[in-house]
Amino acid sequence: MNLPNKLTLLRIFMIPFFVFFLLTDRWGDLSDYFALAIFILACLTDLADGKIARKYNLITNFGKFADPLADKLLVCSAMICLVAMGRLSCVVVIVIICREFIISGFRLVASDNGVVIAASYWGKFKTTFQMLMVIALCLPFYHPYFVLLQQVLVWIALILTIVSLVDYLWKNKAVLKEQS
Protein backbone atom coordinates (compact mmCIF):
# COMPACT_ATOMS: atom_id res chain seq x y z
CA MET A 1 0.00 0.00 0.00
CA ASN A 2 1.46 3.34 -1.02
CA LEU A 3 1.73 6.52 1.07
CA PRO A 4 -1.27 8.37 -0.44
CA ASN A 5 -3.53 5.38 0.31
CA LYS A 6 -2.15 5.17 3.86
CA LEU A 7 -2.97 8.86 4.33
CA THR A 8 -6.49 8.24 3.07
CA LEU A 9 -6.94 5.39 5.55
CA LEU A 10 -5.52 7.60 8.30
CA ARG A 11 -8.16 10.22 7.47
CA ILE A 12 -10.90 7.62 7.84
CA PHE A 13 -9.35 6.39 11.11
CA MET A 14 -9.39 9.96 12.50
CA ILE A 15 -13.15 10.41 12.05
CA PRO A 16 -14.31 8.64 15.25
CA PHE A 17 -11.81 10.66 17.32
CA PHE A 18 -12.98 13.88 15.71
CA VAL A 19 -16.63 13.00 16.41
CA PHE A 20 -15.86 11.99 19.99
CA PHE A 21 -14.15 15.29 20.83
CA LEU A 22 -16.71 17.39 18.98
CA LEU A 23 -19.64 15.82 20.82
CA THR A 24 -17.92 15.67 24.21
CA ASP A 25 -18.36 18.41 26.80
CA ARG A 26 -15.96 16.82 29.26
CA TRP A 27 -13.23 19.43 28.69
CA GLY A 28 -15.46 22.37 27.75
CA ASP A 29 -14.31 24.44 24.77
CA LEU A 30 -11.03 22.52 24.80
CA SER A 31 -12.93 19.53 23.39
CA ASP A 32 -13.93 21.68 20.40
CA TYR A 33 -10.29 22.62 19.85
CA PHE A 34 -9.17 18.98 20.01
CA ALA A 35 -11.87 18.13 17.46
CA LEU A 36 -10.84 21.06 15.31
CA ALA A 37 -7.17 20.03 15.38
CA ILE A 38 -8.09 16.50 14.32
CA PHE A 39 -10.36 17.81 11.55
CA ILE A 40 -7.70 20.17 10.20
CA LEU A 41 -5.09 17.40 10.30
CA ALA A 42 -7.51 15.13 8.41
CA CYS A 43 -8.06 17.88 5.82
CA LEU A 44 -4.31 18.24 5.42
CA THR A 45 -4.00 14.50 4.77
CA ASP A 46 -6.50 15.00 1.94
CA LEU A 47 -4.34 17.72 0.46
CA ALA A 48 -1.15 15.71 0.93
CA ASP A 49 -2.39 12.39 -0.46
CA GLY A 50 -3.55 14.00 -3.70
CA LYS A 51 -0.34 15.96 -4.22
CA ILE A 52 1.86 12.95 -3.48
CA ALA A 53 -0.19 10.62 -5.68
CA ARG A 54 -0.03 13.01 -8.66
CA LYS A 55 3.63 14.01 -8.19
CA TYR A 56 4.95 10.45 -7.92
CA ASN A 57 2.35 8.81 -10.17
CA LEU A 58 0.97 6.73 -7.29
CA ILE A 59 -2.64 6.90 -8.43
CA THR A 60 -4.42 3.60 -7.77
CA ASN A 61 -7.94 2.29 -8.22
CA PHE A 62 -8.17 2.00 -4.43
CA GLY A 63 -7.19 5.66 -4.10
CA LYS A 64 -9.71 6.75 -6.73
CA PHE A 65 -12.41 5.03 -4.69
CA ALA A 66 -11.25 5.61 -1.11
CA ASP A 67 -10.08 9.23 -1.29
CA PRO A 68 -13.45 10.78 -2.22
CA LEU A 69 -15.18 8.34 0.15
CA ALA A 70 -12.92 9.47 3.01
CA ASP A 71 -13.73 13.12 2.21
CA LYS A 72 -17.46 12.41 2.23
CA LEU A 73 -17.26 10.44 5.48
CA LEU A 74 -15.25 13.18 7.18
CA VAL A 75 -17.38 16.12 6.05
CA CYS A 76 -20.73 14.36 6.46
CA SER A 77 -19.82 13.11 9.94
CA ALA A 78 -18.84 16.64 10.91
CA MET A 79 -22.03 18.17 9.51
CA ILE A 80 -24.27 15.61 11.24
CA CYS A 81 -22.53 16.39 14.54
CA LEU A 82 -22.93 20.12 13.93
CA VAL A 83 -26.68 19.62 13.37
CA ALA A 84 -26.90 17.70 16.65
CA MET A 85 -25.08 20.59 18.35
CA GLY A 86 -27.46 23.17 16.88
CA ARG A 87 -24.71 24.86 14.87
CA LEU A 88 -25.90 23.90 11.38
CA SER A 89 -29.31 23.60 9.75
CA CYS A 90 -30.39 20.09 8.86
CA VAL A 91 -31.70 21.42 5.52
CA VAL A 92 -28.16 22.36 4.48
CA VAL A 93 -26.88 18.94 5.46
CA ILE A 94 -29.68 17.15 3.62
CA VAL A 95 -28.93 19.08 0.41
CA ILE A 96 -25.22 18.34 0.69
CA ILE A 97 -25.69 14.64 1.46
CA CYS A 98 -28.26 14.27 -1.34
CA ARG A 99 -25.73 15.75 -3.77
CA GLU A 100 -23.16 13.20 -2.62
CA PHE A 101 -25.59 10.30 -3.14
CA ILE A 102 -26.60 11.59 -6.58
CA ILE A 103 -22.99 11.96 -7.71
CA SER A 104 -22.00 8.58 -6.25
CA GLY A 105 -24.89 6.91 -8.06
CA PHE A 106 -24.02 8.74 -11.25
CA ARG A 107 -20.39 7.62 -10.99
CA LEU A 108 -21.58 4.04 -10.53
CA VAL A 109 -23.66 4.24 -13.72
CA ALA A 110 -20.71 5.77 -15.57
CA SER A 111 -18.39 3.08 -14.23
CA ASP A 112 -20.74 0.36 -15.48
CA ASN A 113 -20.38 1.97 -18.92
CA GLY A 114 -16.59 1.96 -18.64
CA VAL A 115 -16.45 5.73 -18.14
CA VAL A 116 -14.27 7.20 -15.40
CA ILE A 117 -15.36 10.67 -14.38
CA ALA A 118 -12.68 12.83 -12.79
CA ALA A 119 -13.41 15.39 -10.13
CA SER A 120 -14.04 18.87 -11.46
CA TYR A 121 -12.77 22.18 -10.14
CA TRP A 122 -16.29 22.95 -8.92
CA GLY A 123 -16.23 19.76 -6.88
CA LYS A 124 -12.84 20.66 -5.42
CA PHE A 125 -14.05 24.17 -4.53
CA LYS A 126 -17.14 22.62 -2.99
CA THR A 127 -15.08 20.29 -0.81
CA THR A 128 -12.73 23.12 0.21
CA PHE A 129 -15.58 25.39 1.27
CA GLN A 130 -17.41 22.58 3.05
CA MET A 131 -14.23 21.94 5.05
CA LEU A 132 -13.81 25.68 5.78
CA MET A 133 -17.45 25.82 6.87
CA VAL A 134 -16.93 22.90 9.27
CA ILE A 135 -13.78 24.51 10.68
CA ALA A 136 -15.61 27.78 11.32
CA LEU A 137 -18.62 26.04 12.86
CA CYS A 138 -16.42 23.94 15.16
CA LEU A 139 -14.90 27.03 16.72
CA PRO A 140 -16.72 28.13 19.87
CA PHE A 141 -16.66 31.82 18.91
CA TYR A 142 -19.89 33.76 19.25
CA HIS A 143 -18.88 37.28 18.23
CA PRO A 144 -21.45 38.67 15.76
CA TYR A 145 -18.85 39.13 13.01
CA PHE A 146 -17.65 35.56 13.39
CA VAL A 147 -21.22 34.27 13.33
CA LEU A 148 -21.70 36.24 10.10
CA LEU A 149 -18.55 34.64 8.67
CA GLN A 150 -19.90 31.22 9.62
CA GLN A 151 -23.17 31.91 7.83
CA VAL A 152 -21.39 33.22 4.74
CA LEU A 153 -19.31 30.04 4.61
CA VAL A 154 -22.45 27.91 4.99
CA TRP A 155 -24.09 29.72 2.06
CA ILE A 156 -20.98 29.51 -0.13
CA ALA A 157 -20.62 25.79 0.63
CA LEU A 158 -24.31 25.22 -0.13
CA ILE A 159 -24.22 27.19 -3.39
CA LEU A 160 -21.03 25.44 -4.53
CA THR A 161 -22.63 22.09 -3.69
CA ILE A 162 -25.55 22.86 -6.00
CA VAL A 163 -23.38 24.41 -8.74
CA SER A 164 -21.00 21.44 -8.69
CA LEU A 165 -23.94 19.03 -8.97
CA VAL A 166 -25.41 20.87 -11.96
CA ASP A 167 -21.97 21.18 -13.59
CA TYR A 168 -21.25 17.48 -13.04
CA LEU A 169 -24.57 16.35 -14.49
CA TRP A 170 -24.37 18.77 -17.42
CA LYS A 171 -20.84 17.78 -18.42
CA ASN A 172 -21.68 14.10 -18.19
CA LYS A 173 -25.23 14.06 -19.52
CA ALA A 174 -24.19 11.61 -22.27
CA VAL A 175 -23.79 8.92 -19.59
CA LEU A 176 -27.44 9.42 -18.62
CA LYS A 177 -28.59 9.33 -22.24
CA GLU A 178 -26.87 5.98 -22.72
CA GLN A 179 -29.04 4.56 -19.92
CA SER A 180 -32.33 5.72 -21.44
C-alpha positions as CSV (number, residue, x, y, z in Angstrom):
1,M,0.0,0.0,0.0
2,N,1.5,3.3,-1.0
3,L,1.7,6.5,1.1
4,P,-1.3,8.4,-0.4
5,N,-3.5,5.4,0.3
6,K,-2.2,5.2,3.9
7,L,-3.0,8.9,4.3
8,T,-6.5,8.2,3.1
9,L,-6.9,5.4,5.6
10,L,-5.5,7.6,8.3
11,R,-8.2,10.2,7.5
12,I,-10.9,7.6,7.8
13,F,-9.4,6.4,11.1
14,M,-9.4,10.0,12.5
15,I,-13.1,10.4,12.0
16,P,-14.3,8.6,15.2
17,F,-11.8,10.7,17.3
18,F,-13.0,13.9,15.7
19,V,-16.6,13.0,16.4
20,F,-15.9,12.0,20.0
21,F,-14.2,15.3,20.8
22,L,-16.7,17.4,19.0
23,L,-19.6,15.8,20.8
24,T,-17.9,15.7,24.2
25,D,-18.4,18.4,26.8
26,R,-16.0,16.8,29.3
27,W,-13.2,19.4,28.7
28,G,-15.5,22.4,27.8
29,D,-14.3,24.4,24.8
30,L,-11.0,22.5,24.8
31,S,-12.9,19.5,23.4
32,D,-13.9,21.7,20.4
33,Y,-10.3,22.6,19.9
34,F,-9.2,19.0,20.0
35,A,-11.9,18.1,17.5
36,L,-10.8,21.1,15.3
37,A,-7.2,20.0,15.4
38,I,-8.1,16.5,14.3
39,F,-10.4,17.8,11.6
40,I,-7.7,20.2,10.2
41,L,-5.1,17.4,10.3
42,A,-7.5,15.1,8.4
43,C,-8.1,17.9,5.8
44,L,-4.3,18.2,5.4
45,T,-4.0,14.5,4.8
46,D,-6.5,15.0,1.9
47,L,-4.3,17.7,0.5
48,A,-1.1,15.7,0.9
49,D,-2.4,12.4,-0.5
50,G,-3.5,14.0,-3.7
51,K,-0.3,16.0,-4.2
52,I,1.9,13.0,-3.5
53,A,-0.2,10.6,-5.7
54,R,0.0,13.0,-8.7
55,K,3.6,14.0,-8.2
56,Y,4.9,10.5,-7.9
57,N,2.3,8.8,-10.2
58,L,1.0,6.7,-7.3
59,I,-2.6,6.9,-8.4
60,T,-4.4,3.6,-7.8
61,N,-7.9,2.3,-8.2
62,F,-8.2,2.0,-4.4
63,G,-7.2,5.7,-4.1
64,K,-9.7,6.7,-6.7
65,F,-12.4,5.0,-4.7
66,A,-11.2,5.6,-1.1
67,D,-10.1,9.2,-1.3
68,P,-13.5,10.8,-2.2
69,L,-15.2,8.3,0.2
70,A,-12.9,9.5,3.0
71,D,-13.7,13.1,2.2
72,K,-17.5,12.4,2.2
73,L,-17.3,10.4,5.5
74,L,-15.2,13.2,7.2
75,V,-17.4,16.1,6.1
76,C,-20.7,14.4,6.5
77,S,-19.8,13.1,9.9
78,A,-18.8,16.6,10.9
79,M,-22.0,18.2,9.5
80,I,-24.3,15.6,11.2
81,C,-22.5,16.4,14.5
82,L,-22.9,20.1,13.9
83,V,-26.7,19.6,13.4
84,A,-26.9,17.7,16.6
85,M,-25.1,20.6,18.4
86,G,-27.5,23.2,16.9
87,R,-24.7,24.9,14.9
88,L,-25.9,23.9,11.4
89,S,-29.3,23.6,9.7
90,C,-30.4,20.1,8.9
91,V,-31.7,21.4,5.5
92,V,-28.2,22.4,4.5
93,V,-26.9,18.9,5.5
94,I,-29.7,17.2,3.6
95,V,-28.9,19.1,0.4
96,I,-25.2,18.3,0.7
97,I,-25.7,14.6,1.5
98,C,-28.3,14.3,-1.3
99,R,-25.7,15.8,-3.8
100,E,-23.2,13.2,-2.6
101,F,-25.6,10.3,-3.1
102,I,-26.6,11.6,-6.6
103,I,-23.0,12.0,-7.7
104,S,-22.0,8.6,-6.3
105,G,-24.9,6.9,-8.1
106,F,-24.0,8.7,-11.3
107,R,-20.4,7.6,-11.0
108,L,-21.6,4.0,-10.5
109,V,-23.7,4.2,-13.7
110,A,-20.7,5.8,-15.6
111,S,-18.4,3.1,-14.2
112,D,-20.7,0.4,-15.5
113,N,-20.4,2.0,-18.9
114,G,-16.6,2.0,-18.6
115,V,-16.5,5.7,-18.1
116,V,-14.3,7.2,-15.4
117,I,-15.4,10.7,-14.4
118,A,-12.7,12.8,-12.8
119,A,-13.4,15.4,-10.1
120,S,-14.0,18.9,-11.5
121,Y,-12.8,22.2,-10.1
122,W,-16.3,23.0,-8.9
123,G,-16.2,19.8,-6.9
124,K,-12.8,20.7,-5.4
125,F,-14.0,24.2,-4.5
126,K,-17.1,22.6,-3.0
127,T,-15.1,20.3,-0.8
128,T,-12.7,23.1,0.2
129,F,-15.6,25.4,1.3
130,Q,-17.4,22.6,3.1
131,M,-14.2,21.9,5.0
132,L,-13.8,25.7,5.8
133,M,-17.5,25.8,6.9
134,V,-16.9,22.9,9.3
135,I,-13.8,24.5,10.7
136,A,-15.6,27.8,11.3
137,L,-18.6,26.0,12.9
138,C,-16.4,23.9,15.2
139,L,-14.9,27.0,16.7
140,P,-16.7,28.1,19.9
141,F,-16.7,31.8,18.9
142,Y,-19.9,33.8,19.2
143,H,-18.9,37.3,18.2
144,P,-21.5,38.7,15.8
145,Y,-18.8,39.1,13.0
146,F,-17.6,35.6,13.4
147,V,-21.2,34.3,13.3
148,L,-21.7,36.2,10.1
149,L,-18.5,34.6,8.7
150,Q,-19.9,31.2,9.6
151,Q,-23.2,31.9,7.8
152,V,-21.4,33.2,4.7
153,L,-19.3,30.0,4.6
154,V,-22.4,27.9,5.0
155,W,-24.1,29.7,2.1
156,I,-21.0,29.5,-0.1
157,A,-20.6,25.8,0.6
158,L,-24.3,25.2,-0.1
159,I,-24.2,27.2,-3.4
160,L,-21.0,25.4,-4.5
161,T,-22.6,22.1,-3.7
162,I,-25.5,22.9,-6.0
163,V,-23.4,24.4,-8.7
164,S,-21.0,21.4,-8.7
165,L,-23.9,19.0,-9.0
166,V,-25.4,20.9,-12.0
167,D,-22.0,21.2,-13.6
168,Y,-21.3,17.5,-13.0
169,L,-24.6,16.4,-14.5
170,W,-24.4,18.8,-17.4
171,K,-20.8,17.8,-18.4
172,N,-21.7,14.1,-18.2
173,K,-25.2,14.1,-19.5
174,A,-24.2,11.6,-22.3
175,V,-23.8,8.9,-19.6
176,L,-27.4,9.4,-18.6
177,K,-28.6,9.3,-22.2
178,E,-26.9,6.0,-22.7
179,Q,-29.0,4.6,-19.9
180,S,-32.3,5.7,-21.4
